[in-house]
Amino acid sequence: MSPVDGILAIQEVSDATDGRSRGIKHGHDLLDRLDELRHDMLTGMFHHDRLIALRHEIKEQRVTVEDPRLMAILDDIDLRASVELAKLGIT
């Protein structure tokens, strides 16, 4: 293995780790948004703008998601958000 091959291998591992780190950060951000929505609903201070923002974020996430289980979770969240918005007459 030449030194250049070693550097390229390290960069590939770094890229994979960076992608995983970004995915974890996006997951935490999504969980934070869901927690905010839960809090809003429990306190009666519900804002439909948060649901719209959540749906937008999920649509952006779908582009990068490869895991079918994670895609199913995003689909479930998006469906629930769509139902709640439909109840409010917002599409």
TIKOLFI-290415 format. One record per residue (C-alpha): residue in one letter; x, y, z. Coordinates in steps of 0.5 Angstrom, whole numbers. Each point is the difference from the previous one (the first is absolute). Example, Ala and Ser with C-alpha at 12.3 -4.5 7.8 and 13.67 -1.06 7.14 Angstrom:
residues 2
residuo,u,v,w
a,25,-9,16 $
s,2,7,-2 $
end
This chain:
residues 91
residuo,u,v,w
m,0,0,0 $
s,3,7,-2 $
p,0,6,4 $
v,-5,3,-4 $
d,-5,-6,0 $
g,0,1,8 $
i,-2,7,-1 $
l,-5,-2,-4 $
a,-3,-5,4 $
i,0,4,6 $
q,-4,6,-3 $
e,-5,-6,-2 $
v,-1,-2,7 $
s,0,8,2 $
d,-5,1,-5 $
a,-5,-6,2 $
t,1,2,8 $
d,-2,8,-2 $
g,-6,-3,-4 $
r,-2,-4,6 $
s,1,6,5 $
r,-4,4,-5 $
g,-5,-5,0 $
i,0,-1,8 $
k,-1,8,1 $
h,-6,0,-5 $
g,-3,-5,4 $
h,1,4,6 $
d,-3,6,-3 $
l,-6,-4,-2 $
l,-1,-3,7 $
d,1,7,3 $
r,-6,3,-5 $
l,-4,-6,2 $
d,1,2,7 $
e,-2,7,-1 $
l,-6,-2,-4 $
r,-2,-5,6 $
h,1,6,5 $
d,-4,4,-4 $
m,-6,-5,0 $
l,0,-1,7 $
t,0,7,2 $
g,-5,2,-5 $
m,5,5,-4 $
f,0,-4,-6 $
h,3,4,-6 $
h,-1,-3,-7 $
d,6,3,-3 $
r,4,-5,4 $
l,-4,-6,-4 $
i,2,3,-6 $
a,7,1,1 $
l,0,-7,3 $
r,-3,-3,-7 $
h,5,5,-4 $
e,6,-3,4 $
i,-2,-7,-1 $
k,0,1,-7 $
e,7,2,0 $
q,2,-6,4 $
r,-3,-5,-5 $
v,5,2,-5 $
t,6,-2,4 $
v,-4,-6,4 $
e,2,-7,-2 $
d,-2,-4,6 $
p,-7,-3,-2 $
r,-2,0,8 $
l,2,7,0 $
m,-4,2,-6 $
a,-6,-4,3 $
i,1,5,6 $
l,0,6,-4 $
d,-6,-2,-4 $
d,-4,-1,7 $
i,2,6,2 $
d,-2,4,-6 $
l,-7,-4,-1 $
r,-1,2,7 $
a,2,8,-1 $
s,-4,-1,-6 $
v,-7,-2,3 $
e,1,5,6 $
l,1,6,-5 $
a,-6,-3,-4 $
k,-4,0,6 $
l,1,8,0 $
g,-1,0,-7 $
i,7,2,-2 $
t,3,-4,-6 $
end
